[in-house]
């Protein structure tokens, strides 16, 4: 359950960052926030499994 939720969240983050980067001139701080969120999800995934 947890793992599936984390995978879904990562997919949403990836899609969001890809779309935002393509359509807008993305702000560096937003990119770093997304990267931090992905790292946090990776850490969470390792912790949960």
mmCIF entry with sequence, helices, sheets and N, C-alpha, C, O atoms, coordinates in Angstrom:
data_MODEL
# 
_entry.id   MODEL 
# 
_entity.id                         1 
_entity.type                       polymer 
_entity.pdbx_number_of_molecules   1 
# 
_entity_poly.entity_id                      1 
_entity_poly.type                           'polypeptide(L)' 
_entity_poly.nstd_linkage                   no 
_entity_poly.nstd_monomer                   no 
_entity_poly.pdbx_seq_one_letter_code       
;(UNK)(UNK)(UNK)(UNK)(UNK)(UNK)(UNK)(UNK)(UNK)(UNK)(UNK)(UNK)(UNK)(UNK)(UNK)(UNK)
(UNK)(UNK)(UNK)(UNK)(UNK)(UNK)(UNK)(UNK)(UNK)(UNK)(UNK)(UNK)(UNK)(UNK)(UNK)(UNK)
(UNK)(UNK)(UNK)(UNK)(UNK)(UNK)(UNK)(UNK)(UNK)(UNK)(UNK)(UNK)(UNK)(UNK)(UNK)(UNK)
(UNK)
;
_entity_poly.pdbx_seq_one_letter_code_can   XXXXXXXXXXXXXXXXXXXXXXXXXXXXXXXXXXXXXXXXXXXXXXXXX 
_entity_poly.pdbx_strand_id                 A 
# 
loop_
_entity_poly_seq.entity_id 
_entity_poly_seq.num 
_entity_poly_seq.mon_id 
_entity_poly_seq.hetero 
1 1  UNK n 
1 2  UNK n 
1 3  UNK n 
1 4  UNK n 
1 5  UNK n 
1 6  UNK n 
1 7  UNK n 
1 8  UNK n 
1 9  UNK n 
1 10 UNK n 
1 11 UNK n 
1 12 UNK n 
1 13 UNK n 
1 14 UNK n 
1 15 UNK n 
1 16 UNK n 
1 17 UNK n 
1 18 UNK n 
1 19 UNK n 
1 20 UNK n 
1 21 UNK n 
1 22 UNK n 
1 23 UNK n 
1 24 UNK n 
1 25 UNK n 
1 26 UNK n 
1 27 UNK n 
1 28 UNK n 
1 29 UNK n 
1 30 UNK n 
1 31 UNK n 
1 32 UNK n 
1 33 UNK n 
1 34 UNK n 
1 35 UNK n 
1 36 UNK n 
1 37 UNK n 
1 38 UNK n 
1 39 UNK n 
1 40 UNK n 
1 41 UNK n 
1 42 UNK n 
1 43 UNK n 
1 44 UNK n 
1 45 UNK n 
1 46 UNK n 
1 47 UNK n 
1 48 UNK n 
1 49 UNK n 
# 
_struct_asym.id          A 
_struct_asym.entity_id   1 
# 
loop_
_struct_conf.conf_type_id 
_struct_conf.id 
_struct_conf.pdbx_PDB_helix_id 
_struct_conf.beg_label_comp_id 
_struct_conf.beg_label_asym_id 
_struct_conf.beg_label_seq_id 
_struct_conf.pdbx_beg_PDB_ins_code 
_struct_conf.end_label_comp_id 
_struct_conf.end_label_asym_id 
_struct_conf.end_label_seq_id 
_struct_conf.pdbx_end_PDB_ins_code 
_struct_conf.beg_auth_comp_id 
_struct_conf.beg_auth_asym_id 
_struct_conf.beg_auth_seq_id 
_struct_conf.end_auth_comp_id 
_struct_conf.end_auth_asym_id 
_struct_conf.end_auth_seq_id 
_struct_conf.pdbx_PDB_helix_class 
_struct_conf.details 
_struct_conf.pdbx_PDB_helix_length 
HELX_P HELX_P1 AA1 UNK A 2  ? UNK A 23 ? UNK A 2  UNK A 23 1 ? 22 
HELX_P HELX_P2 AA2 UNK A 28 ? UNK A 48 ? UNK A 28 UNK A 48 1 ? 21 
# 
_struct_conf_type.id          HELX_P 
_struct_conf_type.criteria    ? 
_struct_conf_type.reference   ? 
# 
loop_
_atom_site.group_PDB 
_atom_site.id 
_atom_site.type_symbol 
_atom_site.label_atom_id 
_atom_site.label_alt_id 
_atom_site.label_comp_id 
_atom_site.label_asym_id 
_atom_site.label_entity_id 
_atom_site.label_seq_id 
_atom_site.pdbx_PDB_ins_code 
_atom_site.Cartn_x 
_atom_site.Cartn_y 
_atom_site.Cartn_z 
_atom_site.occupancy 
_atom_site.B_iso_or_equiv 
_atom_site.pdbx_formal_charge 
_atom_site.auth_seq_id 
_atom_site.auth_comp_id 
_atom_site.auth_asym_id 
_atom_site.auth_atom_id 
_atom_site.pdbx_PDB_model_num 
ATOM 1   N N  . UNK A 1 1  ? 0.832  -1.214 0.000   1.00 0.00 ? 1  UNK A N  1 
ATOM 2   C CA . UNK A 1 1  ? 0.000  0.000  0.000   1.00 0.00 ? 1  UNK A CA 1 
ATOM 3   C C  . UNK A 1 1  ? 0.865  1.261  0.000   1.00 0.00 ? 1  UNK A C  1 
ATOM 4   O O  . UNK A 1 1  ? 0.724  2.138  -0.852  1.00 0.00 ? 1  UNK A O  1 
ATOM 5   N N  . UNK A 1 2  ? 1.769  1.320  0.991   1.00 0.00 ? 2  UNK A N  1 
ATOM 6   C CA . UNK A 1 2  ? 2.636  2.499  1.095   1.00 0.00 ? 2  UNK A CA 1 
ATOM 7   C C  . UNK A 1 2  ? 3.475  2.663  -0.168  1.00 0.00 ? 2  UNK A C  1 
ATOM 8   O O  . UNK A 1 2  ? 3.607  3.759  -0.713  1.00 0.00 ? 2  UNK A O  1 
ATOM 9   N N  . UNK A 1 3  ? 4.037  1.544  -0.616  1.00 0.00 ? 3  UNK A N  1 
ATOM 10  C CA . UNK A 1 3  ? 4.927  1.607  -1.770  1.00 0.00 ? 3  UNK A CA 1 
ATOM 11  C C  . UNK A 1 3  ? 4.184  2.119  -2.999  1.00 0.00 ? 3  UNK A C  1 
ATOM 12  O O  . UNK A 1 3  ? 4.714  2.935  -3.753  1.00 0.00 ? 3  UNK A O  1 
ATOM 13  N N  . UNK A 1 4  ? 2.969  1.645  -3.198  1.00 0.00 ? 4  UNK A N  1 
ATOM 14  C CA . UNK A 1 4  ? 2.182  2.072  -4.347  1.00 0.00 ? 4  UNK A CA 1 
ATOM 15  C C  . UNK A 1 4  ? 1.894  3.571  -4.280  1.00 0.00 ? 4  UNK A C  1 
ATOM 16  O O  . UNK A 1 4  ? 1.970  4.273  -5.289  1.00 0.00 ? 4  UNK A O  1 
ATOM 17  N N  . UNK A 1 5  ? 1.566  4.046  -3.095  1.00 0.00 ? 5  UNK A N  1 
ATOM 18  C CA . UNK A 1 5  ? 1.292  5.479  -2.912  1.00 0.00 ? 5  UNK A CA 1 
ATOM 19  C C  . UNK A 1 5  ? 2.537  6.309  -3.227  1.00 0.00 ? 5  UNK A C  1 
ATOM 20  O O  . UNK A 1 5  ? 2.446  7.365  -3.853  1.00 0.00 ? 5  UNK A O  1 
ATOM 21  N N  . UNK A 1 6  ? 3.691  5.824  -2.789  1.00 0.00 ? 6  UNK A N  1 
ATOM 22  C CA . UNK A 1 6  ? 4.941  6.542  -3.043  1.00 0.00 ? 6  UNK A CA 1 
ATOM 23  C C  . UNK A 1 6  ? 5.247  6.562  -4.543  1.00 0.00 ? 6  UNK A C  1 
ATOM 24  O O  . UNK A 1 6  ? 5.649  7.592  -5.084  1.00 0.00 ? 6  UNK A O  1 
ATOM 25  N N  . UNK A 1 7  ? 5.056  5.423  -5.209  1.00 0.00 ? 7  UNK A N  1 
ATOM 26  C CA . UNK A 1 7  ? 5.290  5.376  -6.658  1.00 0.00 ? 7  UNK A CA 1 
ATOM 27  C C  . UNK A 1 7  ? 4.376  6.361  -7.382  1.00 0.00 ? 7  UNK A C  1 
ATOM 28  O O  . UNK A 1 7  ? 4.810  7.073  -8.288  1.00 0.00 ? 7  UNK A O  1 
ATOM 29  N N  . UNK A 1 8  ? 3.117  6.395  -6.977  1.00 0.00 ? 8  UNK A N  1 
ATOM 30  C CA . UNK A 1 8  ? 2.159  7.307  -7.601  1.00 0.00 ? 8  UNK A CA 1 
ATOM 31  C C  . UNK A 1 8  ? 2.583  8.754  -7.384  1.00 0.00 ? 8  UNK A C  1 
ATOM 32  O O  . UNK A 1 8  ? 2.549  9.563  -8.311  1.00 0.00 ? 8  UNK A O  1 
ATOM 33  N N  . UNK A 1 9  ? 2.978  9.074  -6.167  1.00 0.00 ? 9  UNK A N  1 
ATOM 34  C CA . UNK A 1 9  ? 3.416  10.430 -5.851  1.00 0.00 ? 9  UNK A CA 1 
ATOM 35  C C  . UNK A 1 9  ? 4.629  10.816 -6.696  1.00 0.00 ? 9  UNK A C  1 
ATOM 36  O O  . UNK A 1 9  ? 4.722  11.944 -7.180  1.00 0.00 ? 9  UNK A O  1 
ATOM 37  N N  . UNK A 1 10 ? 5.551  9.882  -6.869  1.00 0.00 ? 10 UNK A N  1 
ATOM 38  C CA . UNK A 1 10 ? 6.739  10.166 -7.687  1.00 0.00 ? 10 UNK A CA 1 
ATOM 39  C C  . UNK A 1 10 ? 6.359  10.404 -9.136  1.00 0.00 ? 10 UNK A C  1 
ATOM 40  O O  . UNK A 1 10 ? 6.908  11.293 -9.787  1.00 0.00 ? 10 UNK A O  1 
ATOM 41  N N  . UNK A 1 11 ? 5.414  9.608  -9.649  1.00 0.00 ? 11 UNK A N  1 
ATOM 42  C CA . UNK A 1 11 ? 4.957  9.804  -11.020 1.00 0.00 ? 11 UNK A CA 1 
ATOM 43  C C  . UNK A 1 11 ? 4.338  11.180 -11.199 1.00 0.00 ? 11 UNK A C  1 
ATOM 44  O O  . UNK A 1 11 ? 4.601  11.872 -12.183 1.00 0.00 ? 11 UNK A O  1 
ATOM 45  N N  . UNK A 1 12 ? 3.516  11.565 -10.240 1.00 0.00 ? 12 UNK A N  1 
ATOM 46  C CA . UNK A 1 12 ? 2.881  12.888 -10.306 1.00 0.00 ? 12 UNK A CA 1 
ATOM 47  C C  . UNK A 1 12 ? 3.942  13.979 -10.291 1.00 0.00 ? 12 UNK A C  1 
ATOM 48  O O  . UNK A 1 12 ? 3.868  14.935 -11.063 1.00 0.00 ? 12 UNK A O  1 
ATOM 49  N N  . UNK A 1 13 ? 4.929  13.834 -9.411  1.00 0.00 ? 13 UNK A N  1 
ATOM 50  C CA . UNK A 1 13 ? 6.021  14.813 -9.348  1.00 0.00 ? 13 UNK A CA 1 
ATOM 51  C C  . UNK A 1 13 ? 6.772  14.887 -10.668 1.00 0.00 ? 13 UNK A C  1 
ATOM 52  O O  . UNK A 1 13 ? 7.066  15.976 -11.163 1.00 0.00 ? 13 UNK A O  1 
ATOM 53  N N  . UNK A 1 14 ? 7.080  13.726 -11.235 1.00 0.00 ? 14 UNK A N  1 
ATOM 54  C CA . UNK A 1 14 ? 7.807  13.705 -12.502 1.00 0.00 ? 14 UNK A CA 1 
ATOM 55  C C  . UNK A 1 14 ? 7.014  14.375 -13.606 1.00 0.00 ? 14 UNK A C  1 
ATOM 56  O O  . UNK A 1 14 ? 7.548  15.189 -14.359 1.00 0.00 ? 14 UNK A O  1 
ATOM 57  N N  . UNK A 1 15 ? 5.734  14.031 -13.703 1.00 0.00 ? 15 UNK A N  1 
ATOM 58  C CA . UNK A 1 15 ? 4.882  14.647 -14.721 1.00 0.00 ? 15 UNK A CA 1 
ATOM 59  C C  . UNK A 1 15 ? 4.797  16.152 -14.526 1.00 0.00 ? 15 UNK A C  1 
ATOM 60  O O  . UNK A 1 15 ? 4.894  16.926 -15.478 1.00 0.00 ? 15 UNK A O  1 
ATOM 61  N N  . UNK A 1 16 ? 4.612  16.553 -13.264 1.00 0.00 ? 16 UNK A N  1 
ATOM 62  C CA . UNK A 1 16 ? 4.492  17.975 -12.952 1.00 0.00 ? 16 UNK A CA 1 
ATOM 63  C C  . UNK A 1 16 ? 5.760  18.719 -13.344 1.00 0.00 ? 16 UNK A C  1 
ATOM 64  O O  . UNK A 1 16 ? 5.698  19.764 -13.993 1.00 0.00 ? 16 UNK A O  1 
ATOM 65  N N  . UNK A 1 17 ? 6.906  18.181 -12.951 1.00 0.00 ? 17 UNK A N  1 
ATOM 66  C CA . UNK A 1 17 ? 8.161  18.874 -13.251 1.00 0.00 ? 17 UNK A CA 1 
ATOM 67  C C  . UNK A 1 17 ? 8.426  18.901 -14.751 1.00 0.00 ? 17 UNK A C  1 
ATOM 68  O O  . UNK A 1 17 ? 8.919  19.904 -15.268 1.00 0.00 ? 17 UNK A O  1 
ATOM 69  N N  . UNK A 1 18 ? 8.108  17.815 -15.461 1.00 0.00 ? 18 UNK A N  1 
ATOM 70  C CA . UNK A 1 18 ? 8.302  17.784 -16.919 1.00 0.00 ? 18 UNK A CA 1 
ATOM 71  C C  . UNK A 1 18 ? 7.408  18.794 -17.619 1.00 0.00 ? 18 UNK A C  1 
ATOM 72  O O  . UNK A 1 18 ? 7.868  19.558 -18.468 1.00 0.00 ? 18 UNK A O  1 
ATOM 73  N N  . UNK A 1 19 ? 6.134  18.796 -17.261 1.00 0.00 ? 19 UNK A N  1 
ATOM 74  C CA . UNK A 1 19 ? 5.197  19.729 -17.904 1.00 0.00 ? 19 UNK A CA 1 
ATOM 75  C C  . UNK A 1 19 ? 5.562  21.171 -17.602 1.00 0.00 ? 19 UNK A C  1 
ATOM 76  O O  . UNK A 1 19 ? 5.537  22.028 -18.485 1.00 0.00 ? 19 UNK A O  1 
ATOM 77  N N  . UNK A 1 20 ? 5.901  21.429 -16.349 1.00 0.00 ? 20 UNK A N  1 
ATOM 78  C CA . UNK A 1 20 ? 6.225  22.794 -15.943 1.00 0.00 ? 20 UNK A CA 1 
ATOM 79  C C  . UNK A 1 20 ? 7.481  23.274 -16.659 1.00 0.00 ? 20 UNK A C  1 
ATOM 80  O O  . UNK A 1 20 ? 7.534  24.409 -17.134 1.00 0.00 ? 20 UNK A O  1 
ATOM 81  N N  . UNK A 1 21 ? 8.485  22.416 -16.736 1.00 0.00 ? 21 UNK A N  1 
ATOM 82  C CA . UNK A 1 21 ? 9.741  22.786 -17.380 1.00 0.00 ? 21 UNK A CA 1 
ATOM 83  C C  . UNK A 1 21 ? 9.522  23.063 -18.866 1.00 0.00 ? 21 UNK A C  1 
ATOM 84  O O  . UNK A 1 21 ? 10.147 23.956 -19.437 1.00 0.00 ? 21 UNK A O  1 
ATOM 85  N N  . UNK A 1 22 ? 8.630  22.290 -19.486 1.00 0.00 ? 22 UNK A N  1 
ATOM 86  C CA . UNK A 1 22 ? 8.394  22.476 -20.916 1.00 0.00 ? 22 UNK A CA 1 
ATOM 87  C C  . UNK A 1 22 ? 7.579  23.726 -21.196 1.00 0.00 ? 22 UNK A C  1 
ATOM 88  O O  . UNK A 1 22 ? 7.889  24.474 -22.124 1.00 0.00 ? 22 UNK A O  1 
ATOM 89  N N  . UNK A 1 23 ? 6.543  23.959 -20.408 1.00 0.00 ? 23 UNK A N  1 
ATOM 90  C CA . UNK A 1 23 ? 5.594  25.030 -20.725 1.00 0.00 ? 23 UNK A CA 1 
ATOM 91  C C  . UNK A 1 23 ? 6.001  26.389 -20.171 1.00 0.00 ? 23 UNK A C  1 
ATOM 92  O O  . UNK A 1 23 ? 5.670  27.423 -20.752 1.00 0.00 ? 23 UNK A O  1 
ATOM 93  N N  . UNK A 1 24 ? 6.704  26.392 -19.071 1.00 0.00 ? 24 UNK A N  1 
ATOM 94  C CA . UNK A 1 24 ? 7.075  27.648 -18.433 1.00 0.00 ? 24 UNK A CA 1 
ATOM 95  C C  . UNK A 1 24 ? 8.582  27.728 -18.305 1.00 0.00 ? 24 UNK A C  1 
ATOM 96  O O  . UNK A 1 24 ? 9.274  26.709 -18.327 1.00 0.00 ? 24 UNK A O  1 
ATOM 97  N N  . UNK A 1 25 ? 9.082  28.933 -18.174 1.00 0.00 ? 25 UNK A N  1 
ATOM 98  C CA . UNK A 1 25 ? 10.470 29.058 -17.745 1.00 0.00 ? 25 UNK A CA 1 
ATOM 99  C C  . UNK A 1 25 ? 10.446 28.864 -16.241 1.00 0.00 ? 25 UNK A C  1 
ATOM 100 O O  . UNK A 1 25 ? 10.040 29.745 -15.482 1.00 0.00 ? 25 UNK A O  1 
ATOM 101 N N  . UNK A 1 26 ? 10.891 27.685 -15.832 1.00 0.00 ? 26 UNK A N  1 
ATOM 102 C CA . UNK A 1 26 ? 10.720 27.300 -14.432 1.00 0.00 ? 26 UNK A CA 1 
ATOM 103 C C  . UNK A 1 26 ? 11.739 28.016 -13.550 1.00 0.00 ? 26 UNK A C  1 
ATOM 104 O O  . UNK A 1 26 ? 12.880 28.252 -13.949 1.00 0.00 ? 26 UNK A O  1 
ATOM 105 N N  . UNK A 1 27 ? 11.304 28.348 -12.366 1.00 0.00 ? 27 UNK A N  1 
ATOM 106 C CA . UNK A 1 27 ? 12.208 29.000 -11.415 1.00 0.00 ? 27 UNK A CA 1 
ATOM 107 C C  . UNK A 1 27 ? 13.096 27.956 -10.758 1.00 0.00 ? 27 UNK A C  1 
ATOM 108 O O  . UNK A 1 27 ? 12.616 26.883 -10.394 1.00 0.00 ? 27 UNK A O  1 
ATOM 109 N N  . UNK A 1 28 ? 14.393 28.252 -10.598 1.00 0.00 ? 28 UNK A N  1 
ATOM 110 C CA . UNK A 1 28 ? 15.312 27.279 -10.006 1.00 0.00 ? 28 UNK A CA 1 
ATOM 111 C C  . UNK A 1 28 ? 14.864 26.786 -8.629  1.00 0.00 ? 28 UNK A C  1 
ATOM 112 O O  . UNK A 1 28 ? 15.065 25.618 -8.296  1.00 0.00 ? 28 UNK A O  1 
ATOM 113 N N  . UNK A 1 29 ? 14.258 27.668 -7.826  1.00 0.00 ? 29 UNK A N  1 
ATOM 114 C CA . UNK A 1 29 ? 13.868 27.216 -6.493  1.00 0.00 ? 29 UNK A CA 1 
ATOM 115 C C  . UNK A 1 29 ? 12.730 26.210 -6.548  1.00 0.00 ? 29 UNK A C  1 
ATOM 116 O O  . UNK A 1 29 ? 12.636 25.331 -5.691  1.00 0.00 ? 29 UNK A O  1 
ATOM 117 N N  . UNK A 1 30 ? 11.853 26.334 -7.562  1.00 0.00 ? 30 UNK A N  1 
ATOM 118 C CA . UNK A 1 30 ? 10.786 25.352 -7.723  1.00 0.00 ? 30 UNK A CA 1 
ATOM 119 C C  . UNK A 1 30 ? 11.370 23.998 -8.123  1.00 0.00 ? 30 UNK A C  1 
ATOM 120 O O  . UNK A 1 30 ? 10.925 22.955 -7.645  1.00 0.00 ? 30 UNK A O  1 
ATOM 121 N N  . UNK A 1 31 ? 12.367 24.025 -9.001  1.00 0.00 ? 31 UNK A N  1 
ATOM 122 C CA . UNK A 1 31 ? 13.034 22.789 -9.409  1.00 0.00 ? 31 UNK A CA 1 
ATOM 123 C C  . UNK A 1 31 ? 13.659 22.118 -8.193  1.00 0.00 ? 31 UNK A C  1 
ATOM 124 O O  . UNK A 1 31 ? 13.535 20.905 -8.022  1.00 0.00 ? 31 UNK A O  1 
ATOM 125 N N  . UNK A 1 32 ? 14.326 22.892 -7.352  1.00 0.00 ? 32 UNK A N  1 
ATOM 126 C CA . UNK A 1 32 ? 14.985 22.299 -6.193  1.00 0.00 ? 32 UNK A CA 1 
ATOM 127 C C  . UNK A 1 32 ? 13.970 21.755 -5.194  1.00 0.00 ? 32 UNK A C  1 
ATOM 128 O O  . UNK A 1 32 ? 14.229 20.750 -4.532  1.00 0.00 ? 32 UNK A O  1 
ATOM 129 N N  . UNK A 1 33 ? 12.811 22.416 -5.079  1.00 0.00 ? 33 UNK A N  1 
ATOM 130 C CA . UNK A 1 33 ? 11.757 21.898 -4.209  1.00 0.00 ? 33 UNK A CA 1 
ATOM 131 C C  . UNK A 1 33 ? 11.265 20.551 -4.722  1.00 0.00 ? 33 UNK A C  1 
ATOM 132 O O  . UNK A 1 33 ? 11.072 19.618 -3.941  1.00 0.00 ? 33 UNK A O  1 
ATOM 133 N N  . UNK A 1 34 ? 11.060 20.447 -6.041  1.00 0.00 ? 34 UNK A N  1 
ATOM 134 C CA . UNK A 1 34 ? 10.616 19.183 -6.635  1.00 0.00 ? 34 UNK A CA 1 
ATOM 135 C C  . UNK A 1 34 ? 11.680 18.105 -6.433  1.00 0.00 ? 34 UNK A C  1 
ATOM 136 O O  . UNK A 1 34 ? 11.354 16.965 -6.103  1.00 0.00 ? 34 UNK A O  1 
ATOM 137 N N  . UNK A 1 35 ? 12.954 18.462 -6.630  1.00 0.00 ? 35 UNK A N  1 
ATOM 138 C CA . UNK A 1 35 ? 14.034 17.495 -6.432  1.00 0.00 ? 35 UNK A CA 1 
ATOM 139 C C  . UNK A 1 35 ? 14.086 17.017 -4.992  1.00 0.00 ? 35 UNK A C  1 
ATOM 140 O O  . UNK A 1 35 ? 14.267 15.826 -4.737  1.00 0.00 ? 35 UNK A O  1 
ATOM 141 N N  . UNK A 1 36 ? 13.926 17.945 -4.041  1.00 0.00 ? 36 UNK A N  1 
ATOM 142 C CA . UNK A 1 36 ? 13.921 17.568 -2.626  1.00 0.00 ? 36 UNK A CA 1 
ATOM 143 C C  . UNK A 1 36 ? 12.763 16.644 -2.311  1.00 0.00 ? 36 UNK A C  1 
ATOM 144 O O  . UNK A 1 36 ? 12.912 15.686 -1.553  1.00 0.00 ? 36 UNK A O  1 
ATOM 145 N N  . UNK A 1 37 ? 11.605 16.932 -2.893  1.00 0.00 ? 37 UNK A N  1 
ATOM 146 C CA . UNK A 1 37 ? 10.431 16.080 -2.675  1.00 0.00 ? 37 UNK A CA 1 
ATOM 147 C C  . UNK A 1 37 ? 10.695 14.674 -3.206  1.00 0.00 ? 37 UNK A C  1 
ATOM 148 O O  . UNK A 1 37 ? 10.314 13.691 -2.572  1.00 0.00 ? 37 UNK A O  1 
ATOM 149 N N  . UNK A 1 38 ? 11.344 14.574 -4.367  1.00 0.00 ? 38 UNK A N  1 
ATOM 150 C CA . UNK A 1 38 ? 11.665 13.259 -4.926  1.00 0.00 ? 38 UNK A CA 1 
ATOM 151 C C  . UNK A 1 38 ? 12.647 12.517 -4.035  1.00 0.00 ? 38 UNK A C  1 
ATOM 152 O O  . UNK A 1 38 ? 12.490 11.318 -3.804  1.00 0.00 ? 38 UNK A O  1 
ATOM 153 N N  . UNK A 1 39 ? 13.661 13.218 -3.530  1.00 0.00 ? 39 UNK A N  1 
ATOM 154 C CA . UNK A 1 39 ? 14.616 12.593 -2.619  1.00 0.00 ? 39 UNK A CA 1 
ATOM 155 C C  . UNK A 1 39 ? 13.923 12.115 -1.347  1.00 0.00 ? 39 UNK A C  1 
ATOM 156 O O  . UNK A 1 39 ? 14.203 11.026 -0.847  1.00 0.00 ? 39 UNK A O  1 
ATOM 157 N N  . UNK A 1 40 ? 13.017 12.939 -0.830  1.00 0.00 ? 40 UNK A N  1 
ATOM 158 C CA . UNK A 1 40 ? 12.281 12.561 0.375   1.00 0.00 ? 40 UNK A CA 1 
ATOM 159 C C  . UNK A 1 40 ? 11.447 11.312 0.122   1.00 0.00 ? 40 UNK A C  1 
ATOM 160 O O  . UNK A 1 40 ? 11.377 10.428 0.976   1.00 0.00 ? 40 UNK A O  1 
ATOM 161 N N  . UNK A 1 41 ? 10.815 11.235 -1.042  1.00 0.00 ? 41 UNK A N  1 
ATOM 162 C CA . UNK A 1 41 ? 10.019 10.059 -1.382  1.00 0.00 ? 41 UNK A CA 1 
ATOM 163 C C  . UNK A 1 41 ? 10.900 8.828  -1.542  1.00 0.00 ? 41 UNK A C  1 
ATOM 164 O O  . UNK A 1 41 ? 10.508 7.734  -1.136  1.00 0.00 ? 41 UNK A O  1 
ATOM 165 N N  . UNK A 1 42 ? 12.077 8.987  -2.124  1.00 0.00 ? 42 UNK A N  1 
ATOM 166 C CA . UNK A 1 42 ? 13.013 7.869  -2.230  1.00 0.00 ? 42 UNK A CA 1 
ATOM 167 C C  . UNK A 1 42 ? 13.385 7.363  -0.850  1.00 0.00 ? 42 UNK A C  1 
ATOM 168 O O  . UNK A 1 42 ? 13.374 6.158  -0.599  1.00 0.00 ? 42 UNK A O  1 
ATOM 169 N N  . UNK A 1 43 ? 13.714 8.282  0.042   1.00 0.00 ? 43 UNK A N  1 
ATOM 170 C CA . UNK A 1 43 ? 14.071 7.913  1.406   1.00 0.00 ? 43 UNK A CA 1 
ATOM 171 C C  . UNK A 1 43 ? 12.920 7.213  2.103   1.00 0.00 ? 43 UNK A C  1 
ATOM 172 O O  . UNK A 1 43 ? 13.115 6.231  2.819   1.00 0.00 ? 43 UNK A O  1 
ATOM 173 N N  . UNK A 1 44 ? 11.733 7.720  1.889   1.00 0.00 ? 44 UNK A N  1 
ATOM 174 C CA . UNK A 1 44 ? 10.542 7.130  2.482   1.00 0.00 ? 44 UNK A CA 1 
ATOM 175 C C  . UNK A 1 44 ? 10.330 5.718  1.950   1.00 0.00 ? 44 UNK A C  1 
ATOM 176 O O  . UNK A 1 44 ? 9.997  4.808  2.709   1.00 0.00 ? 44 UNK A O  1 
ATOM 177 N N  . UNK A 1 45 ? 10.521 5.538  0.660   1.00 0.00 ? 45 UNK A N  1 
ATOM 178 C CA . UNK A 1 45 ? 10.358 4.218  0.050   1.00 0.00 ? 45 UNK A CA 1 
ATOM 179 C C  . UNK A 1 45 ? 11.321 3.201  0.630   1.00 0.00 ? 45 UNK A C  1 
ATOM 180 O O  . UNK A 1 45 ? 10.947 2.055  0.878   1.00 0.00 ? 45 UNK A O  1 
ATOM 181 N N  . UNK A 1 46 ? 12.560 3.619  0.847   1.00 0.00 ? 46 UNK A N  1 
ATOM 182 C CA . UNK A 1 46 ? 13.546 2.720  1.429   1.00 0.00 ? 46 UNK A CA 1 
ATOM 183 C C  . UNK A 1 46 ? 13.198 2.401  2.874   1.00 0.00 ? 46 UNK A C  1 
ATOM 184 O O  . UNK A 1 46 ? 13.389 1.277  3.338   1.00 0.00 ? 46 UNK A O  1 
ATOM 185 N N  . UNK A 1 47 ? 12.681 3.408  3.583   1.00 0.00 ? 47 UNK A N  1 
ATOM 186 C CA . UNK A 1 47 ? 12.308 3.224  4.979   1.00 0.00 ? 47 UNK A CA 1 
ATOM 187 C C  . UNK A 1 47 ? 11.120 2.278  5.109   1.00 0.00 ? 47 UNK A C  1 
ATOM 188 O O  . UNK A 1 47 ? 11.103 1.409  5.981   1.00 0.00 ? 47 UNK A O  1 
ATOM 189 N N  . UNK A 1 48 ? 10.130 2.449  4.240   1.00 0.00 ? 48 UNK A N  1 
ATOM 190 C CA . UNK A 1 48 ? 8.902  1.647  4.315   1.00 0.00 ? 48 UNK A CA 1 
ATOM 191 C C  . UNK A 1 48 ? 9.167  0.199  3.928   1.00 0.00 ? 48 UNK A C  1 
ATOM 192 O O  . UNK A 1 48 ? 8.660  -0.722 4.569   1.00 0.00 ? 48 UNK A O  1 
ATOM 193 N N  . UNK A 1 49 ? 9.966  -0.002 2.874   1.00 0.00 ? 49 UNK A N  1 
ATOM 194 C CA . UNK A 1 49 ? 10.157 -1.376 2.384   1.00 0.00 ? 49 UNK A CA 1 
ATOM 195 C C  . UNK A 1 49 ? 11.106 -2.140 3.272   1.00 0.00 ? 49 UNK A C  1 
ATOM 196 O O  . UNK A 1 49 ? 11.385 -3.311 3.015   1.00 0.00 ? 49 UNK A O  1 
# 
